[in-house]
Amino acid sequence: MYRKNTAMFAALLAFAMFAMPAHLVYAQAAATTPAKKGAVASASATKTKKADLIDINSATKDQLTALPGIGDAYSQKIIDGRPYTTKKDLVTKKIVPQATYDQVKDKIIAHRVAPAAKKAPATK
């Protein structure tokens, strides 16, 4: 008798789950989707766009001075230490301290400088 009641209850539960209107099942999923999209949008809004990044290999002194924590002295040291292969070179070459680098690392980029092309000797 216990086994018969358990089977009947399981069948009733399965029927209830499949009989439930779809709009009630998916309403919760739809309600949480915009919140996730909003969180992604706000996170990407805080990051600097790639076009707004300052290239430390070609930036002017005024552009470098506009960065937080970078004054006239650091901007001149950055210019004198060029070229850089990565933006982390500012710390490894001891151009700026780690604390200053942490302030500007999301606002700068170091485009790799192509090496000067050597001319091949002319052959006759």
N, CA, C and O atoms as a GROMACS GRO file, in nm:
protein
  496
    1MET      N    1   0.081  -0.117   0.000
    1MET     CA    2   0.000   0.000   0.000
    1MET      C    3   0.087   0.126   0.000
    1MET      O    4   0.057   0.222  -0.071
    2TYR      N    5   0.197   0.126   0.081
    2TYR     CA    6   0.289   0.240   0.087
    2TYR      C    7   0.352   0.265  -0.050
    2TYR      O    8   0.365   0.380  -0.093
    3ARG      N    9   0.390   0.158  -0.117
    3ARG     CA   10   0.454   0.170  -0.248
    3ARG      C   11   0.354   0.227  -0.350
    3ARG      O   12   0.394   0.305  -0.436
    4LYS      N   13   0.229   0.190  -0.341
    4LYS     CA   14   0.127   0.239  -0.433
    4LYS      C   15   0.103   0.388  -0.411
    4LYS      O   16   0.088   0.463  -0.508
    5ASN      N   17   0.100   0.432  -0.286
    5ASN     CA   18   0.080   0.574  -0.256
    5ASN      C   19   0.201   0.658  -0.302
    5ASN      O   20   0.184   0.769  -0.352
    6THR      N   21   0.321   0.604  -0.285
    6THR     CA   22   0.441   0.676  -0.328
    6THR      C   23   0.443   0.692  -0.479
    6THR      O   24   0.476   0.799  -0.530
    7ALA      N   25   0.409   0.587  -0.551
    7ALA     CA   26   0.404   0.595  -0.697
    7ALA      C   27   0.298   0.693  -0.742
    7ALA      O   28   0.320   0.769  -0.837
    8MET      N   29   0.183   0.693  -0.676
    8MET     CA   30   0.075   0.785  -0.711
    8MET      C   31   0.117   0.931  -0.685
    8MET      O   32   0.088   1.019  -0.765
    9PHE      N   33   0.186   0.955  -0.573
    9PHE     CA   34   0.234   1.090  -0.540
    9PHE      C   35   0.337   1.138  -0.642
    9PHE      O   36   0.332   1.253  -0.684
   10ALA      N   37   0.430   1.051  -0.682
   10ALA     CA   38   0.532   1.086  -0.781
   10ALA      C   39   0.468   1.120  -0.914
   10ALA      O   40   0.510   1.214  -0.981
   11ALA      N   41   0.368   1.042  -0.954
   11ALA     CA   42   0.299   1.069  -1.080
   11ALA      C   43   0.225   1.201  -1.074
   11ALA      O   44   0.224   1.277  -1.171
   12LEU      N   45   0.162   1.230  -0.962
   12LEU     CA   46   0.091   1.356  -0.945
   12LEU      C   47   0.186   1.476  -0.948
   12LEU      O   48   0.156   1.580  -1.007
   13LEU      N   49   0.301   1.461  -0.883
   13LEU     CA   50   0.401   1.567  -0.883
   13LEU      C   51   0.456   1.593  -1.022
   13LEU      O   52   0.472   1.709  -1.062
   14ALA      N   53   0.485   1.488  -1.097
   14ALA     CA   54   0.535   1.502  -1.234
   14ALA      C   55   0.430   1.570  -1.321
   14ALA      O   56   0.464   1.658  -1.401
   15PHE      N   57   0.305   1.532  -1.307
   15PHE     CA   58   0.198   1.595  -1.385
   15PHE      C   59   0.187   1.743  -1.353
   15PHE      O   60   0.169   1.826  -1.443
   16ALA      N   61   0.198   1.777  -1.224
   16ALA     CA   62   0.186   1.917  -1.183
   16ALA      C   63   0.300   2.002  -1.241
   16ALA      O   64   0.279   2.117  -1.279
   17MET      N   65   0.419   1.944  -1.247
   17MET     CA   66   0.533   2.020  -1.300
   17MET      C   67   0.517   2.047  -1.449
   17MET      O   68   0.547   2.156  -1.495
   18PHE      N   69   0.469   1.947  -1.525
   18PHE     CA   70   0.454   1.966  -1.668
   18PHE      C   71   0.330   2.046  -1.704
   18PHE      O   72   0.324   2.107  -1.810
   19ALA      N   73   0.232   2.047  -1.616
   19ALA     CA   74   0.108   2.118  -1.643
   19ALA      C   75   0.118   2.267  -1.609
   19ALA      O   76   0.032   2.345  -1.649
   20MET      N   77   0.221   2.306  -1.537
   20MET     CA   78   0.237   2.445  -1.496
   20MET      C   79   0.257   2.532  -1.621
   20MET      O   80   0.335   2.495  -1.709
   21PRO      N   81   0.190   2.645  -1.629
   21PRO     CA   82   0.207   2.732  -1.746
   21PRO      C   83   0.352   2.780  -1.760
   21PRO      O   84   0.420   2.808  -1.661
   22ALA      N   85   0.398   2.786  -1.882
   22ALA     CA   86   0.537   2.821  -1.910
   22ALA      C   87   0.571   2.962  -1.864
   22ALA      O   88   0.683   2.987  -1.821
   23HIS      N   89   0.477   3.054  -1.874
   23HIS     CA   90   0.508   3.192  -1.836
   23HIS      C   91   0.539   3.204  -1.686
   23HIS      O   92   0.610   3.296  -1.646
   24LEU      N   93   0.487   3.115  -1.604
   24LEU     CA   94   0.519   3.119  -1.462
   24LEU      C   95   0.657   3.061  -1.435
   24LEU      O   96   0.727   3.106  -1.343
   25VAL      N   97   0.696   2.964  -1.512
   25VAL     CA   98   0.827   2.901  -1.493
   25VAL      C   99   0.938   2.995  -1.537
   25VAL      O  100   1.040   3.007  -1.469
   26TYR      N  101   0.919   3.060  -1.650
   26TYR     CA  102   1.025   3.144  -1.706
   26TYR      C  103   1.022   3.288  -1.656
   26TYR      O  104   1.111   3.366  -1.689
   27ALA      N  105   0.923   3.324  -1.579
   27ALA     CA  106   0.913   3.462  -1.529
   27ALA      C  107   1.030   3.496  -1.438
   27ALA      O  108   1.081   3.608  -1.444
   28GLN      N  109   1.072   3.403  -1.356
   28GLN     CA  110   1.183   3.431  -1.265
   28GLN      C  111   1.314   3.445  -1.342
   28GLN      O  112   1.395   3.533  -1.311
   29ALA      N  113   1.335   3.361  -1.443
   29ALA     CA  114   1.457   3.370  -1.522
   29ALA      C  115   1.463   3.501  -1.599
   29ALA      O  116   1.570   3.561  -1.610
   30ALA      N  117   1.351   3.547  -1.651
   30ALA     CA  118   1.347   3.673  -1.724
   30ALA      C  119   1.370   3.791  -1.632
   30ALA      O  120   1.428   3.891  -1.674
   31ALA      N  121   1.326   3.780  -1.508
   31ALA     CA  122   1.343   3.891  -1.414
   31ALA      C  123   1.488   3.908  -1.373
   31ALA      O  124   1.530   4.020  -1.345
   32THR      N  125   1.566   3.801  -1.369
   32THR     CA  126   1.705   3.812  -1.328
   32THR      C  127   1.797   3.847  -1.443
   32THR      O  128   1.908   3.895  -1.418
   33THR      N  129   1.758   3.826  -1.567
   33THR     CA  130   1.844   3.852  -1.682
   33THR      C  131   1.881   3.999  -1.695
   33THR      O  132   1.999   4.028  -1.714
   34PRO      N  133   1.787   4.096  -1.686
   34PRO     CA  134   1.827   4.237  -1.698
   34PRO      C  135   1.924   4.280  -1.589
   34PRO      O  136   2.010   4.364  -1.614
   35ALA      N  137   1.912   4.227  -1.471
   35ALA     CA  138   2.003   4.266  -1.364
   35ALA      C  139   2.145   4.224  -1.398
   35ALA      O  140   2.240   4.297  -1.370
   36LYS      N  141   2.160   4.107  -1.455
   36LYS     CA  142   2.294   4.061  -1.494
   36LYS      C  143   2.350   4.149  -1.604
   36LYS      O  144   2.468   4.184  -1.600
   37LYS      N  145   2.267   4.184  -1.701
   37LYS     CA  146   2.315   4.269  -1.810
   37LYS      C  147   2.354   4.405  -1.755
   37LYS      O  148   2.453   4.463  -1.800
   38GLY      N  149   2.280   4.458  -1.660
   38GLY     CA  150   2.311   4.588  -1.600
   38GLY      C  151   2.443   4.583  -1.525
   38GLY      O  152   2.520   4.679  -1.528
   39ALA      N  153   2.469   4.471  -1.458
   39ALA     CA  154   2.594   4.459  -1.384
   39ALA      C  155   2.712   4.454  -1.479
   39ALA      O  156   2.817   4.512  -1.450
   40VAL      N  157   2.697   4.387  -1.591
   40VAL     CA  158   2.804   4.380  -1.690
   40VAL      C  159   2.827   4.517  -1.752
   40VAL      O  160   2.941   4.557  -1.774
   41ALA      N  161   2.718   4.588  -1.781
   41ALA     CA  162   2.730   4.720  -1.841
   41ALA      C  163   2.799   4.818  -1.747
   41ALA      O  164   2.882   4.898  -1.791
   42SER      N  165   2.767   4.813  -1.619
   42SER     CA  166   2.830   4.907  -1.526
   42SER      C  167   2.977   4.871  -1.504
   42SER      O  168   3.059   4.961  -1.484
   43ALA      N  169   3.011   4.743  -1.507
   43ALA     CA  170   3.150   4.703  -1.490
   43ALA      C  171   3.233   4.748  -1.610
   43ALA      O  172   3.347   4.792  -1.593
   44SER      N  173   3.178   4.737  -1.729
   44SER     CA  174   3.254   4.778  -1.847
   44SER      C  175   3.262   4.930  -1.856
   44SER      O  176   3.355   4.983  -1.918
   45ALA      N  177   3.167   5.000  -1.797
   45ALA     CA  178   3.170   5.146  -1.802
   45ALA      C  179   3.283   5.201  -1.717
   45ALA      O  180   3.332   5.311  -1.744
   46THR      N  181   3.326   5.128  -1.614
   46THR     CA  182   3.432   5.178  -1.529
   46THR      C  183   3.568   5.159  -1.592
   46THR      O  184   3.662   5.231  -1.557
   47LYS      N  185   3.581   5.065  -1.683
   47LYS     CA  186   3.710   5.046  -1.749
   47LYS      C  187   3.728   5.150  -1.857
   47LYS      O  188   3.630   5.198  -1.915
   48THR      N  189   3.852   5.184  -1.884
   48THR     CA  190   3.882   5.282  -1.986
   48THR      C  191   3.871   5.217  -2.124
   48THR      O  192   3.916   5.104  -2.144
   49LYS      N  193   3.811   5.287  -2.216
   49LYS     CA  194   3.800   5.236  -2.352
   49LYS      C  195   3.940   5.230  -2.413
   49LYS      O  196   4.028   5.308  -2.377
   50LYS      N  197   3.958   5.138  -2.505
   50LYS     CA  198   4.089   5.119  -2.567
   50LYS      C  199   4.135   5.244  -2.640
   50LYS      O  200   4.254   5.275  -2.644
   51ALA      N  201   4.041   5.317  -2.698
   51ALA     CA  202   4.076   5.440  -2.770
   51ALA      C  203   4.122   5.550  -2.676
   51ALA      O  204   4.194   5.641  -2.718
   52ASP      N  205   4.082   5.544  -2.549
   52ASP     CA  206   4.118   5.647  -2.453
   52ASP      C  207   4.251   5.619  -2.383
   52ASP      O  208   4.298   5.703  -2.306
   53LEU      N  209   4.312   5.504  -2.408
   53LEU     CA  210   4.439   5.471  -2.344
   53LEU      C  211   4.551   5.557  -2.400
   53LEU      O  212   4.553   5.590  -2.519
   54ILE      N  213   4.645   5.593  -2.314
   54ILE     CA  214   4.759   5.674  -2.355
   54ILE      C  215   4.878   5.583  -2.378
   54ILE      O  216   4.916   5.505  -2.291
   55ASP      N  217   4.937   5.592  -2.497
   55ASP     CA  218   5.053   5.512  -2.532
   55ASP      C  219   5.177   5.577  -2.472
   55ASP      O  220   5.212   5.689  -2.507
   56ILE      N  221   5.243   5.506  -2.381
   56ILE     CA  222   5.359   5.564  -2.313
   56ILE      C  223   5.480   5.576  -2.405
   56ILE      O  224   5.576   5.644  -2.371
   57ASN      N  225   5.477   5.510  -2.520
   57ASN     CA  226   5.588   5.522  -2.614
   57ASN      C  227   5.576   5.642  -2.706
   57ASN      O  228   5.674   5.683  -2.768
   58SER      N  229   5.457   5.701  -2.717
   58SER     CA  230   5.441   5.813  -2.809
   58SER      C  231   5.369   5.933  -2.747
   58SER      O  232   5.350   6.034  -2.816
   59ALA      N  233   5.330   5.926  -2.622
   59ALA     CA  234   5.255   6.035  -2.559
   59ALA      C  235   5.344   6.157  -2.536
   59ALA      O  236   5.465   6.146  -2.515
   60THR      N  237   5.280   6.273  -2.542
   60THR     CA  238   5.352   6.397  -2.514
   60THR      C  239   5.365   6.413  -2.362
   60THR      O  240   5.302   6.342  -2.285
   61LYS      N  241   5.446   6.508  -2.323
   61LYS     CA  242   5.466   6.534  -2.180
   61LYS      C  243   5.336   6.580  -2.116
   61LYS      O  244   5.307   6.543  -2.002
   62ASP      N  245   5.259   6.661  -2.187
   62ASP     CA  246   5.130   6.708  -2.134
   62ASP      C  247   5.032   6.593  -2.114
   62ASP      O  248   4.959   6.591  -2.015
   63GLN      N  249   5.029   6.498  -2.207
   63GLN     CA  250   4.939   6.383  -2.193
   63GLN      C  251   4.979   6.299  -2.072
   63GLN      O  252   4.893   6.252  -1.997
   64LEU      N  253   5.108   6.279  -2.053
   64LEU     CA  254   5.155   6.200  -1.940
   64LEU      C  255   5.130   6.271  -1.808
   64LEU      O  256   5.095   6.207  -1.708
   65THR      N  257   5.147   6.402  -1.805
   65THR     CA  258   5.126   6.479  -1.684
   65THR      C  259   4.979   6.476  -1.642
   65THR      O  260   4.949   6.490  -1.523
   66ALA      N  261   4.887   6.459  -1.737
   66ALA     CA  262   4.744   6.455  -1.706
   66ALA      C  263   4.704   6.327  -1.633
   66ALA      O  264   4.595   6.320  -1.576
   67LEU      N  265   4.790   6.227  -1.633
   67LEU     CA  266   4.759   6.101  -1.563
   67LEU      C  267   4.769   6.122  -1.412
   67LEU      O  268   4.850   6.202  -1.366
   68PRO      N  269   4.687   6.052  -1.334
   68PRO     CA  270   4.692   6.068  -1.188
   68PRO      C  271   4.823   6.016  -1.131
   68PRO      O  272   4.866   5.904  -1.161
   69GLY      N  273   4.887   6.098  -1.048
   69GLY     CA  274   5.012   6.058  -0.984
   69GLY      C  275   5.135   6.085  -1.066
   69GLY      O  276   5.247   6.066  -1.018
   70ILE      N  277   5.118   6.128  -1.190
   70ILE     CA  278   5.230   6.156  -1.278
   70ILE      C  279   5.245   6.307  -1.291
   70ILE      O  280   5.156   6.375  -1.342
   71GLY      N  281   5.356   6.358  -1.244
   71GLY     CA  282   5.382   6.501  -1.255
   71GLY      C  283   5.486   6.526  -1.363
   71GLY      O  284   5.510   6.441  -1.448
   72ASP      N  285   5.546   6.645  -1.360
   72ASP     CA  286   5.646   6.682  -1.460
   72ASP      C  287   5.769   6.591  -1.453
   72ASP      O  288   5.822   6.550  -1.556
   73ALA      N  289   5.813   6.560  -1.332
   73ALA     CA  290   5.935   6.479  -1.317
   73ALA      C  291   5.914   6.337  -1.370
   73ALA      O  292   5.997   6.286  -1.445
   74TYR      N  293   5.803   6.273  -1.331
   74TYR     CA  294   5.777   6.137  -1.378
   74TYR      C  295   5.751   6.133  -1.528
   74TYR      O  296   5.794   6.040  -1.596
   75SER      N  297   5.681   6.233  -1.579
   75SER     CA  298   5.655   6.233  -1.723
   75SER      C  299   5.785   6.246  -1.801
   75SER      O  300   5.799   6.184  -1.907
   76GLN      N  301   5.880   6.324  -1.751
   76GLN     CA  302   6.009   6.337  -1.819
   76GLN      C  303   6.089   6.207  -1.808
   76GLN      O  304   6.157   6.168  -1.903
   77LYS      N  305   6.080   6.139  -1.693
   77LYS     CA  306   6.148   6.010  -1.678
   77LYS      C  307   6.090   5.905  -1.772
   77LYS      O  308   6.163   5.822  -1.827
   78ILE      N  309   5.958   5.909  -1.792
   78ILE     CA  310   5.894   5.815  -1.885
   78ILE      C  311   5.942   5.841  -2.027
   78ILE      O  312   5.973   5.747  -2.100
   79ILE      N  313   5.949   5.967  -2.064
   79ILE     CA  314   5.995   6.001  -2.199
   79ILE      C  315   6.141   5.960  -2.218
   79ILE      O  316   6.177   5.908  -2.323
   80ASP      N  317   6.224   5.984  -2.117
   80ASP     CA  318   6.367   5.950  -2.128
   80ASP      C  319   6.392   5.799  -2.132
   80ASP      O  320   6.493   5.755  -2.186
   81GLY      N  321   6.301   5.720  -2.075
   81GLY     CA  322   6.320   5.576  -2.069
   81GLY      C  323   6.264   5.499  -2.188
   81GLY      O  324   6.267   5.376  -2.188
   82ARG      N  325   6.214   5.568  -2.287
   82ARG     CA  326   6.155   5.502  -2.403
   82ARG      C  327   6.260   5.429  -2.484
   82ARG      O  328   6.376   5.468  -2.481
   83PRO      N  329   6.225   5.325  -2.555
   83PRO     CA  330   6.095   5.262  -2.575
   83PRO      C  331   6.067   5.156  -2.470
   83PRO      O  332   6.159   5.101  -2.409
   84TYR      N  333   5.940   5.127  -2.450
   84TYR     CA  334   5.895   5.024  -2.357
   84TYR      C  335   5.828   4.912  -2.436
   84TYR      O  336   5.756   4.938  -2.532
   85THR      N  337   5.852   4.789  -2.396
   85THR     CA  338   5.786   4.678  -2.462
   85THR      C  339   5.652   4.648  -2.397
   85THR      O  340   5.558   4.606  -2.466
   86THR      N  341   5.639   4.669  -2.266
   86THR     CA  342   5.513   4.654  -2.196
   86THR      C  343   5.499   4.771  -2.099
   86THR      O  344   5.597   4.837  -2.066
   87LYS      N  345   5.376   4.795  -2.056
   87LYS     CA  346   5.356   4.905  -1.962
   87LYS      C  347   5.415   4.874  -1.825
   87LYS      O  348   5.444   4.965  -1.748
   88LYS      N  349   5.434   4.746  -1.794
   88LYS     CA  350   5.494   4.704  -1.668
   88LYS      C  351   5.641   4.746  -1.660
   88LYS      O  352   5.699   4.749  -1.551
   89ASP      N  353   5.702   4.779  -1.775
   89ASP     CA  354   5.840   4.826  -1.777
   89ASP      C  355   5.859   4.953  -1.694
   89ASP      O  356   5.970   4.981  -1.649
   90LEU      N  357   5.753   5.029  -1.673
   90LEU     CA  358   5.764   5.150  -1.591
   90LEU      C  359   5.810   5.115  -1.450
   90LEU      O  360   5.882   5.192  -1.387
   91VAL      N  361   5.768   5.000  -1.400
   91VAL     CA  362   5.806   4.957  -1.266
   91VAL      C  363   5.938   4.881  -1.270
   91VAL      O  364   6.025   4.902  -1.186
   92THR      N  365   5.953   4.791  -1.369
   92THR     CA  366   6.074   4.709  -1.374
   92THR      C  367   6.198   4.791  -1.403
   92THR      O  368   6.307   4.758  -1.356
   93LYS      N  369   6.184   4.898  -1.479
   93LYS     CA  370   6.297   4.988  -1.506
   93LYS      C  371   6.310   5.097  -1.401
   93LYS      O  372   6.396   5.184  -1.411
   94LYS      N  373   6.224   5.091  -1.299
   94LYS     CA  374   6.223   5.186  -1.187
   94LYS      C  375   6.202   5.331  -1.233
   94LYS      O  376   6.266   5.423  -1.183
   95ILE      N  377   6.112   5.347  -1.328
   95ILE     CA  378   6.074   5.481  -1.375
   95ILE      C  379   5.976   5.543  -1.277
   95ILE      O  380   5.990   5.659  -1.239
   96VAL      N  381   5.875   5.465  -1.237
   96VAL     CA  382   5.776   5.511  -1.140
   96VAL      C  383   5.762   5.405  -1.031
   96VAL      O  384   5.787   5.287  -1.057
   97PRO      N  385   5.724   5.443  -0.910
   97PRO     CA  386   5.703   5.344  -0.803
   97PRO      C  387   5.575   5.263  -0.828
   97PRO      O  388   5.488   5.304  -0.905
   98GLN      N  389   5.565   5.149  -0.761
   98GLN     CA  390   5.451   5.058  -0.778
   98GLN      C  391   5.318   5.126  -0.747
   98GLN      O  392   5.219   5.101  -0.816
   99ALA      N  393   5.314   5.210  -0.645
   99ALA     CA  394   5.189   5.277  -0.607
   99ALA      C  395   5.141   5.370  -0.719
   99ALA      O  396   5.021   5.376  -0.747
  100THR      N  397   5.231   5.441  -0.782
  100THR     CA  398   5.194   5.529  -0.892
  100THR      C  399   5.150   5.447  -1.012
  100THR      O  400   5.054   5.482  -1.080
  101TYR      N  401   5.222   5.338  -1.039
  101TYR     CA  402   5.184   5.250  -1.150
  101TYR      C  403   5.043   5.194  -1.131
  101TYR      O  404   4.966   5.185  -1.227
  102ASP      N  405   5.009   5.158  -1.007
  102ASP     CA  406   4.876   5.104  -0.979
  102ASP      C  407   4.767   5.206  -1.010
  102ASP      O  408   4.655   5.167  -1.046
  103GLN      N  409   4.797   5.334  -0.998
  103GLN     CA  410   4.699   5.438  -1.028
  103GLN      C  411   4.676   5.454  -1.178
  103GLN      O  412   4.566   5.488  -1.221
  104VAL      N  413   4.780   5.430  -1.259
  104VAL     CA  414   4.771   5.460  -1.402
  104VAL      C  415   4.765   5.337  -1.491
  104VAL      O  416   4.746   5.352  -1.612
  105LYS      N  417   4.780   5.217  -1.438
  105LYS     CA  418   4.793   5.099  -1.523
  105LYS      C  419   4.670   5.074  -1.611
  105LYS      O  420   4.684   5.013  -1.717
  106ASP      N  421   4.552   5.118  -1.570
  106ASP     CA  422   4.432   5.099  -1.651
  106ASP      C  423   4.412   5.212  -1.752
  106ASP      O  424   4.318   5.207  -1.832
  107LYS      N  425   4.498   5.311  -1.750
  107LYS     CA  426   4.484   5.425  -1.839
  107LYS      C  427   4.594   5.434  -1.943
  107LYS      O  428   4.591   5.523  -2.029
  108ILE      N  429   4.691   5.343  -1.938
  108ILE     CA  430   4.804   5.349  -2.030
  108ILE      C  431   4.818   5.218  -2.107
  108ILE      O  432   4.761   5.115  -2.070
  109ILE      N  433   4.893   5.227  -2.213
  109ILE     CA  434   4.927   5.111  -2.295
  109ILE      C  435   5.066   5.135  -2.353
  109ILE      O  436   5.108   5.250  -2.368
  110ALA      N  437   5.135   5.028  -2.386
  110ALA     CA  438   5.267   5.042  -2.448
  110ALA      C  439   5.263   4.968  -2.581
  110ALA      O  440   5.280   4.846  -2.587
  111HIS      N  441   5.241   5.044  -2.687
  111HIS     CA  442   5.246   4.983  -2.819
  111HIS      C  443   5.391   4.950  -2.848
  111HIS      O  444   5.481   5.030  -2.826
  112ARG      N  445   5.412   4.832  -2.898
  112ARG     CA  446   5.549   4.789  -2.926
  112ARG      C  447   5.605   4.869  -3.042
  112ARG      O  448   5.539   4.889  -3.144
  113VAL      N  449   5.726   4.913  -3.023
  113VAL     CA  450   5.793   4.991  -3.125
  113VAL      C  451   5.861   4.894  -3.220
  113VAL      O  452   5.936   4.806  -3.177
  114ALA      N  453   5.835   4.912  -3.347
  114ALA     CA  454   5.899   4.825  -3.445
  114ALA      C  455   6.047   4.861  -3.453
  114ALA      O  456   6.081   4.979  -3.455
  115PRO      N  457   6.135   4.760  -3.457
  115PRO     CA  458   6.278   4.791  -3.467
  115PRO      C  459   6.308   4.858  -3.600
  115PRO      O  460   6.240   4.835  -3.700
  116ALA      N  461   6.411   4.940  -3.600
  116ALA     CA  462   6.449   5.010  -3.722
  116ALA      C  463   6.489   4.908  -3.827
  116ALA      O  464   6.565   4.815  -3.801
  117ALA      N  465   6.436   4.927  -3.946
  117ALA     CA  466   6.464   4.832  -4.054
  117ALA      C  467   6.605   4.856  -4.105
  117ALA      O  468   6.645   4.968  -4.136
  118LYS      N  469   6.679   4.746  -4.112
  118LYS     CA  470   6.815   4.754  -4.164
  118LYS      C  471   6.813   4.731  -4.314
  118LYS      O  472   6.746   4.639  -4.362
  119LYS      N  473   6.885   4.813  -4.385
  119LYS     CA  474   6.892   4.796  -4.530
  119LYS      C  475   6.992   4.686  -4.563
  119LYS      O  476   7.101   4.680  -4.506
  120ALA      N  477   6.952   4.603  -4.653
  120ALA     CA  478   7.043   4.497  -4.697
  120ALA      C  479   7.146   4.559  -4.790
  120ALA      O  480   7.114   4.649  -4.867
  121PRO      N  481   7.271   4.510  -4.783
  121PRO     CA  482   7.372   4.566  -4.871
  121PRO      C  483   7.337   4.537  -5.018
  121PRO      O  484   7.289   4.429  -5.053
  122ALA      N  485   7.362   4.636  -5.099
  122ALA     CA  486   7.330   4.622  -5.241
  122ALA      C  487   7.426   4.523  -5.307
  122ALA      O  488   7.547   4.531  -5.288
  123THR      N  489   7.372   4.433  -5.383
  123THR     CA  490   7.456   4.335  -5.454
  123THR      C  491   7.452   4.364  -5.601
  123THR      O  492   7.349   4.402  -5.656
  124LYS      N  493   7.565   4.347  -5.666
  124LYS     CA  494   7.573   4.375  -5.811
  124LYS      C  495   7.591   4.248  -5.888
  124LYS      O  496   7.599   4.251  -6.011
   0.00000   0.00000   0.00000
